[in-house]
Amino acid sequence: MKKLLLLLLIVGFSLSASAQRIALMGALDQEIAILLDSMQGQKKVSRGGIDFYKGKLKGKKVVILKAGVGKVNSAYSTAVLTENFKISSLIFTGVAGGLDPEALPGDLVIGEKLVQYDFGKVDSLGFSVSPFRKLSGGAHDELFIDSDKDLLRISESAAQKVVFVPIANRQPKVFSGVIATGDIFVSSNEKAKWLYTEFEALATEMEGAAVAHICRTLDIPFIVIRSCSDNANNHARMNFNQFVGPASENSARLVLAILGQME
């Protein structure tokens, strides 16, 4: 009897481990298209109004989903994801507005850490950013959410081997640093300068820190990969429409390279 129970426990553990998947998320259809096209054994399941695509990429079991735009949509999508799948790690891929004065549309940013720049308070002195909150109600001590160190190391290594799509007749550069998240499409020289000066942020987008917050709460390793479709300046909307396609592809190419190096 004891041997039978032990065997059942071993089988149950094996099934649980084999069911674990790497989650790949993007906010837009363009951001996950190349990943879906590359997937083997694709199977779609729908949960909570979200389509999830199960299969394999680079020999790894993955689940791909479109998170939707903004912090609420991406947080909801992450919650539904983690309730329905056993996730070993999570990679968020997509486009962003570049903030580094030396960066150009097409350059990529690997998120070392993330910050919600629109979470805070307004008083007589104006707006100030606050640390993200615990579910218990208390505030965390730190302002930033750190990415998983192993995924960061793998991402930086993989980036050196990727052949990226040239944008505006130049090869994209890859930076590592802070990504700033807020429910705002930034198309302002002044706002872009503030984000770079205040947080040393290299890119700004609308989902990453919300997903990172949930991953931290659930102890899920994560990394955010962003390809800059614009410079978050006064011409951002025009540049976004022009570069969103190739920028999305380059971010996805880096994700595929990361998967190839993961054990």
C-alpha positions as CSV (number, residue, x, y, z in Angstrom):
1,M,0.0,0.0,0.0
2,K,2.8,2.4,0.9
3,K,4.5,1.6,-2.4
4,L,1.3,2.4,-4.3
5,L,0.9,5.7,-2.5
6,L,4.5,6.6,-3.2
7,L,4.1,5.7,-6.9
8,L,1.0,7.9,-7.1
9,L,2.8,10.8,-5.5
10,I,5.7,10.4,-8.0
11,V,3.3,10.3,-10.9
12,G,1.3,13.2,-9.6
13,F,4.5,15.3,-9.2
14,S,5.7,14.4,-12.7
15,L,2.4,15.4,-14.3
16,S,2.4,18.6,-12.4
17,A,6.0,19.5,-13.4
18,S,5.4,18.5,-17.0
19,A,2.3,20.8,-17.1
20,Q,4.4,23.9,-16.3
21,R,4.7,26.4,-19.1
22,I,6.6,29.6,-19.9
23,A,4.0,32.4,-20.4
24,L,4.6,34.8,-23.3
25,M,2.5,38.0,-23.3
26,G,2.0,41.0,-25.5
27,A,-0.5,43.8,-25.4
28,L,-1.2,43.9,-29.2
29,D,-1.8,41.3,-31.9
30,Q,1.4,42.5,-33.7
31,E,3.4,41.8,-30.6
32,I,2.6,38.1,-30.4
33,A,2.0,37.3,-34.1
34,I,5.5,36.0,-34.9
35,L,5.5,33.9,-31.8
36,L,2.1,32.3,-32.8
37,D,3.4,31.7,-36.3
38,S,6.5,29.9,-34.9
39,M,4.5,27.8,-32.4
40,Q,4.4,24.0,-32.9
41,G,1.3,21.9,-31.9
42,Q,-0.8,25.0,-31.3
43,K,-4.0,24.6,-29.4
44,K,-6.4,27.4,-28.4
45,V,-8.3,27.5,-25.2
46,S,-10.4,30.4,-23.9
47,R,-10.8,31.4,-20.3
48,G,-12.3,34.6,-18.8
49,G,-12.7,36.2,-22.3
50,I,-9.0,35.6,-23.2
51,D,-7.7,33.3,-25.9
52,F,-4.7,31.3,-24.7
53,Y,-2.5,29.4,-27.2
54,K,-0.7,26.3,-25.9
55,G,2.2,24.7,-27.8
56,K,6.0,24.6,-28.1
57,L,8.6,27.1,-29.1
58,K,12.3,26.2,-29.2
59,G,11.4,22.9,-27.6
60,K,9.8,24.6,-24.6
61,K,6.2,24.3,-23.5
62,V,4.7,27.7,-23.7
63,V,1.3,29.5,-23.4
64,I,0.9,32.7,-25.4
65,L,-1.8,35.4,-24.8
66,K,-2.7,38.9,-25.8
67,A,-2.9,40.9,-22.5
68,G,-4.7,44.0,-23.8
69,V,-3.5,47.6,-23.5
70,G,-3.1,49.2,-20.1
71,K,-2.4,48.2,-16.5
72,V,-5.9,47.0,-15.7
73,N,-6.2,44.7,-18.8
74,S,-2.7,43.3,-18.4
75,A,-3.2,42.7,-14.6
76,Y,-6.5,40.9,-15.3
77,S,-5.0,38.8,-18.0
78,T,-2.1,37.8,-15.8
79,A,-4.5,36.9,-13.0
80,V,-6.6,34.7,-15.4
81,L,-3.4,33.2,-16.8
82,T,-2.1,32.2,-13.4
83,E,-5.4,30.8,-12.3
84,N,-5.6,28.4,-15.3
85,F,-2.0,27.5,-16.0
86,K,1.0,26.4,-14.0
87,I,3.6,29.0,-15.0
88,S,7.3,28.5,-14.5
89,S,8.2,32.0,-15.7
90,L,6.8,34.9,-17.7
91,I,8.2,37.0,-20.6
92,F,6.4,40.2,-21.6
93,T,7.2,41.3,-25.2
94,G,6.2,44.3,-27.2
95,V,6.8,47.9,-28.2
96,A,7.4,51.0,-26.1
97,G,8.5,54.6,-26.3
98,G,12.2,55.1,-26.0
99,L,13.5,57.7,-23.5
100,D,17.3,57.5,-23.6
101,P,18.5,60.5,-25.6
102,E,21.0,58.2,-27.4
103,A,18.2,55.7,-28.4
104,L,16.4,55.7,-31.7
105,P,13.2,54.0,-32.9
106,G,14.0,50.3,-33.2
107,D,16.3,50.0,-30.3
108,L,15.4,47.5,-27.6
109,V,15.3,47.7,-23.8
110,I,15.6,44.7,-21.5
111,G,13.9,45.6,-18.2
112,E,16.2,45.3,-15.3
113,K,13.4,46.8,-13.1
114,L,10.1,48.5,-13.5
115,V,8.2,51.4,-11.9
116,Q,4.6,52.6,-12.0
117,Y,5.1,56.3,-12.6
118,D,1.5,57.2,-12.3
119,F,0.8,55.6,-8.9
120,G,1.2,58.2,-6.1
121,K,-0.4,61.2,-4.5
122,V,-1.2,64.8,-5.3
123,D,-0.9,67.5,-2.7
124,S,-0.1,71.2,-2.5
125,L,3.4,70.5,-3.9
126,G,2.0,68.6,-6.8
127,F,2.2,65.0,-7.9
128,S,4.7,62.5,-6.3
129,V,5.1,58.8,-7.1
130,S,4.6,56.3,-4.3
131,P,5.9,52.7,-3.9
132,F,3.5,50.0,-5.1
133,R,1.2,48.5,-2.4
134,K,0.9,45.1,-0.8
135,L,-2.4,43.3,-0.9
136,S,-2.6,43.9,2.9
137,G,-2.7,47.6,2.2
138,G,0.8,48.5,3.3
139,A,3.4,50.0,0.9
140,H,6.5,48.2,-0.2
141,D,9.8,49.8,0.9
142,E,11.1,50.1,-2.7
143,L,9.8,52.0,-5.7
144,F,11.0,49.6,-8.3
145,I,10.2,46.0,-9.0
146,D,13.3,44.0,-9.9
147,S,13.2,41.5,-12.8
148,D,14.4,37.9,-12.3
149,K,18.2,37.9,-12.3
150,D,18.6,34.7,-14.2
151,L,16.1,35.8,-16.9
152,L,17.9,39.1,-17.1
153,R,21.3,37.4,-17.6
154,I,19.8,35.0,-20.3
155,S,18.2,37.9,-22.1
156,E,21.3,40.0,-22.2
157,S,23.3,37.0,-23.5
158,A,20.7,36.1,-26.1
159,A,20.5,39.7,-27.4
160,Q,24.1,39.4,-28.5
161,K,23.3,36.6,-30.9
162,V,20.0,37.9,-32.5
163,V,19.9,39.1,-36.1
164,F,17.4,42.0,-35.8
165,V,15.3,43.6,-38.6
166,P,17.0,46.9,-39.6
167,I,14.9,49.9,-38.9
168,A,15.5,53.2,-40.8
169,N,18.6,51.6,-42.4
170,R,20.3,50.9,-39.1
171,Q,20.8,47.9,-36.8
172,P,19.0,48.3,-33.5
173,K,21.0,48.6,-30.3
174,V,20.0,46.8,-27.1
175,F,20.0,48.5,-23.7
176,S,19.3,47.2,-20.2
177,G,17.7,49.4,-17.6
178,V,14.5,50.8,-16.1
179,I,11.1,50.6,-17.8
180,A,8.4,53.0,-16.7
181,T,4.8,52.0,-16.8
182,G,1.7,54.2,-16.8
183,D,-1.8,54.3,-18.3
184,I,-0.7,57.0,-20.7
185,F,0.5,56.9,-24.2
186,V,3.4,59.4,-23.9
187,S,3.8,61.8,-26.8
188,S,5.4,64.7,-25.1
189,N,9.0,65.9,-25.0
190,E,8.5,67.3,-21.5
191,K,7.0,64.1,-20.1
192,A,9.7,61.9,-21.8
193,K,12.4,64.1,-20.3
194,W,10.8,63.8,-16.8
195,L,10.6,60.0,-17.0
196,Y,14.2,59.8,-18.0
197,T,15.4,62.3,-15.4
198,E,13.2,61.2,-12.5
199,F,13.6,57.4,-12.8
200,E,16.5,57.0,-15.3
201,A,13.9,55.1,-17.4
202,L,15.0,54.0,-20.8
203,A,11.5,53.1,-22.1
204,T,7.9,53.9,-21.2
205,E,4.9,51.6,-21.8
206,M,1.5,50.7,-20.4
207,E,1.6,47.2,-19.0
208,G,5.0,45.9,-17.7
209,A,5.0,47.1,-14.1
210,A,1.4,45.8,-13.5
211,V,2.4,42.4,-14.7
212,A,5.6,42.5,-12.7
213,H,3.6,43.4,-9.6
214,I,1.5,40.3,-9.9
215,C,4.5,38.1,-10.7
216,R,6.3,39.4,-7.6
217,T,3.2,38.7,-5.5
218,L,3.0,35.1,-6.8
219,D,6.7,34.6,-6.9
220,I,6.8,34.0,-10.6
221,P,10.2,34.8,-12.4
222,F,9.6,37.5,-15.1
223,I,11.3,39.7,-17.6
224,V,10.0,42.5,-19.8
225,I,11.4,43.0,-23.3
226,R,10.5,46.2,-25.2
227,S,11.4,47.4,-28.7
228,C,11.1,51.1,-29.1
229,S,8.6,52.1,-31.8
230,D,9.0,55.8,-31.1
231,N,10.8,58.2,-28.8
232,A,7.8,59.2,-26.6
233,N,8.2,62.8,-28.0
234,N,5.8,65.1,-29.8
235,H,6.1,62.9,-32.9
236,A,5.5,59.6,-31.1
237,R,2.1,58.8,-32.6
238,M,3.4,59.2,-36.2
239,N,6.6,57.1,-35.4
240,F,4.5,54.4,-33.6
241,N,2.3,53.8,-36.7
242,Q,5.4,53.6,-38.9
243,F,7.6,51.4,-36.7
244,V,5.2,49.2,-34.6
245,G,5.5,46.3,-37.1
246,P,9.3,45.8,-37.3
247,A,9.7,46.8,-33.7
248,S,7.3,44.1,-32.6
249,E,9.1,41.6,-34.7
250,N,12.5,42.4,-33.2
251,S,11.1,42.1,-29.7
252,A,9.7,38.7,-30.6
253,R,13.0,37.6,-32.2
254,L,14.7,38.3,-28.9
255,V,12.1,36.3,-27.0
256,L,12.7,33.4,-29.3
257,A,16.4,33.6,-28.7
258,I,15.8,33.8,-24.9
259,L,13.7,30.6,-25.1
260,G,16.5,28.9,-27.0
261,Q,18.9,29.6,-24.1
262,M,16.5,28.6,-21.3
263,E,17.0,25.2,-19.7
